[in-house]
Every structure is written in structure tokens, then in C-alpha cells.
Amino acid sequence: MRLERVISGGQTGADRAALVAAKAAGIATGGWMPRGFRAHDGPRPEFAALYGVREHESERYPPRTALNVKESDATLKFATEWDSPGEVLTRRMCERYGRPQLEVTPGGDVTPADVANWLTRTGVRVLNVAGNAERTSPGIEAFVTAFMTEVFRLLRDSAGSEGE
């Protein structure tokens, strides 16, 4: 498995789910959060120790979004509201920094196998996961946790079969 680290902005929803699933799979985590480790459910300074997330000097969300895209090889995005300000900004940052991006809509056509194949094909080592917050898309955190758990299982199984 080439994937070495999963990073995100630590927000509720897609961001947080990716960190939880990666840590459970034994994959290193990190990323940037706004000053004060700001999130919709309050400050989360414990994420520094728990997930290796760093505190950005700005308390606003856009600077950490830009830095997470810039410091990754690619961005995987989960949303039901693709026109939200965060999704629009993430798309623009991927274009600005020339990073591949893949969009997953819950209930859509993209499967965990599709994502695992994309990650392998593009040689991603540091993956940024972004997407709607839980309050924007209720239920997205549970969806992304299950989806990414399966992606990581497929990558692990694929890496194991390569050594046989």
C-alpha cells in the first residue's frame, strides 16, 4: 500500500471520519485546523495528540483548506452539497495546486474499489480528505467512516497479495 498518510481539516463530517478510519487502519494522520482547533462542535485541541493535526495561525477555515490541499498528493471529496463554500474552495485549491481530485456522493456511483484503484493508479502517498460537515450533510460522517474503512481494507489486501 503506497498510501502513507491521510490528512484533513478535522471538521465534523467527512474530514473527521477520514481521520478516524485511517487511524483505525493503522495509517498515519495529520492536517491543519484553524487556530484554536476550531470545529462546528467546538475547539478540538485533543486532535493534535490524537491525529497529529496542527493548528493554523488563522482562525478561518479557508487557509487550512488551502494548506491541506497543497501538502497532499490528491484530494478525495465527499459531499451531497457540492456548491457549499467549502466544496467550491476545495475544488479551486485543487486546480490552483494541480492536485488530482475525486468526488464521492453518498448513494452515487463511485465505490470504495474505485477509490482504492484511483489511489493506486495515481500513486498517492498523502491523501487529503475533505467534504461536507455533518450539519451540512447529516449522516455523512458515518457514511465516510464506513466507506474509507473499506477503501483501506482493499488497499491493505491488495498490498498483501502483491507480496505473494
VMD Tcl script that draws the C-alpha trace (Angstrom):
set ca {
  {0.00 0.00 0.00}
  {1.58 3.26 -1.12}
  {-0.72 5.43 0.97}
  {1.30 6.70 3.94}
  {-0.80 9.45 5.49}
  {-4.35 10.78 5.50}
  {-4.84 14.45 6.30}
  {-7.91 16.63 6.75}
  {-9.19 19.81 8.34}
  {-10.71 17.99 11.35}
  {-14.21 19.35 10.84}
  {-17.25 17.26 11.75}
  {-18.46 15.06 8.91}
  {-16.18 13.89 6.10}
  {-12.95 15.39 7.48}
  {-13.22 13.77 10.87}
  {-14.46 10.43 9.53}
  {-11.34 10.09 7.38}
  {-9.07 10.63 10.38}
  {-10.99 8.10 12.47}
  {-10.95 5.44 9.74}
  {-7.28 5.99 8.88}
  {-6.18 5.76 12.50}
  {-8.22 2.57 12.97}
  {-6.50 1.12 9.88}
  {-3.05 1.99 11.24}
  {-2.42 4.76 8.71}
  {-0.69 7.94 9.88}
  {-2.89 11.03 10.09}
  {-2.43 14.78 10.16}
  {-3.55 18.00 8.57}
  {-4.33 21.56 9.56}
  {-7.20 23.03 11.59}
  {-7.99 26.71 12.21}
  {-6.46 28.47 15.22}
  {-7.91 27.09 18.44}
  {-8.53 23.76 16.64}
  {-11.88 25.27 15.67}
  {-14.71 22.99 14.50}
  {-18.51 23.18 14.44}
  {-18.73 21.17 17.65}
  {-16.25 23.41 19.49}
  {-12.49 23.52 19.95}
  {-10.76 20.15 19.49}
  {-7.18 20.65 20.78}
  {-7.01 16.93 21.59}
  {-6.77 16.29 17.83}
  {-3.12 17.40 17.95}
  {-2.17 14.35 20.03}
  {-4.87 12.04 18.70}
  {-4.42 12.63 14.95}
  {-1.28 14.74 14.57}
  {-3.36 17.68 13.33}
  {-1.63 21.06 13.53}
  {-3.10 24.42 14.46}
  {-3.05 27.06 11.71}
  {-2.35 30.68 12.70}
  {-5.65 31.79 11.15}
  {-8.97 31.13 12.86}
  {-10.68 31.00 9.45}
  {-11.34 27.78 7.53}
  {-10.04 28.75 4.03}
  {-6.31 28.98 4.94}
  {-6.29 25.47 6.42}
  {-8.22 24.16 3.40}
  {-5.59 25.59 1.06}
  {-2.70 24.20 3.10}
  {-4.22 20.71 3.34}
  {-4.64 20.61 -0.45}
  {-1.13 21.97 -1.02}
  {0.51 19.46 1.35}
  {-1.24 16.45 -0.20}
  {-0.77 14.48 -3.41}
  {-4.52 14.35 -4.10}
  {-7.87 15.21 -2.52}
  {-10.81 12.86 -2.07}
  {-14.04 14.80 -1.55}
  {-17.34 13.62 -0.07}
  {-20.48 15.73 -0.33}
  {-24.16 15.95 -1.03}
  {-23.95 19.76 -1.29}
  {-21.28 20.33 -3.96}
  {-21.95 24.08 -4.13}
  {-21.20 24.75 -0.46}
  {-18.49 27.39 0.09}
  {-16.07 24.77 1.42}
  {-16.52 22.48 -1.56}
  {-16.13 25.32 -4.04}
  {-12.93 26.45 -2.29}
  {-11.51 22.92 -2.15}
  {-12.14 22.47 -5.88}
  {-10.41 25.80 -6.62}
  {-7.41 24.91 -4.44}
  {-7.00 21.53 -6.16}
  {-6.98 23.33 -9.50}
  {-4.57 26.02 -8.24}
  {-2.05 23.49 -6.90}
  {-2.53 20.96 -9.70}
  {-3.72 18.21 -7.39}
  {-5.94 15.39 -8.63}
  {-9.38 15.28 -7.03}
  {-12.11 12.69 -6.92}
  {-15.69 13.35 -5.84}
  {-17.85 10.83 -3.99}
  {-21.55 11.44 -3.47}
  {-23.25 9.18 -0.90}
  {-25.58 6.91 -2.85}
  {-23.70 7.70 -6.07}
  {-21.76 5.53 -8.48}
  {-18.23 5.76 -7.02}
  {-17.37 2.70 -4.91}
  {-14.60 2.02 -2.39}
  {-12.96 -0.18 -5.05}
  {-12.98 2.77 -7.48}
  {-11.25 4.94 -4.88}
  {-8.69 2.25 -3.99}
  {-7.88 1.83 -7.70}
  {-7.60 5.62 -8.16}
  {-5.23 5.91 -5.20}
  {-3.07 3.07 -6.52}
  {-3.10 4.33 -10.11}
  {-2.14 7.89 -9.13}
  {0.49 6.77 -6.59}
  {-0.93 8.89 -3.78}
  {1.17 8.86 -0.60}
  {-0.51 11.76 1.23}
  {-4.27 11.92 0.78}
  {-6.33 14.92 1.79}
  {-9.95 14.04 2.56}
  {-12.45 16.89 2.54}
  {-16.17 17.29 2.31}
  {-19.38 18.44 3.84}
  {-19.64 18.97 7.57}
  {-22.18 16.89 9.46}
  {-24.56 19.85 9.82}
  {-24.50 20.45 6.06}
  {-25.00 16.78 5.20}
  {-26.42 14.82 8.16}
  {-25.13 11.25 8.21}
  {-22.05 11.94 6.10}
  {-19.65 11.18 8.95}
  {-20.96 7.62 9.34}
  {-21.00 7.13 5.56}
  {-17.41 8.31 5.12}
  {-16.16 6.25 8.08}
  {-17.61 3.06 6.57}
  {-16.55 3.97 3.02}
  {-12.95 4.79 3.96}
  {-12.68 1.73 6.22}
  {-13.46 -0.37 3.13}
  {-11.02 1.61 0.96}
  {-8.23 0.99 3.47}
  {-9.11 -2.71 3.69}
  {-8.95 -3.04 -0.09}
  {-5.58 -1.24 -0.21}
  {-4.19 -3.45 2.56}
  {-5.45 -6.63 0.88}
  {-4.07 -5.51 -2.47}
  {-0.66 -4.76 -0.94}
  {-0.66 -8.17 0.75}
  {-1.43 -10.01 -2.49}
  {1.40 -8.18 -4.31}
  {3.92 -9.80 -1.97}
  {2.68 -13.34 -2.63}
}
mol new
graphics top color blue
foreach p $ca { graphics top sphere $p radius 0.5 }
foreach p [lrange $ca 0 end-1] q [lrange $ca 1 end] { graphics top cylinder $p $q radius 0.2 }
display resetview
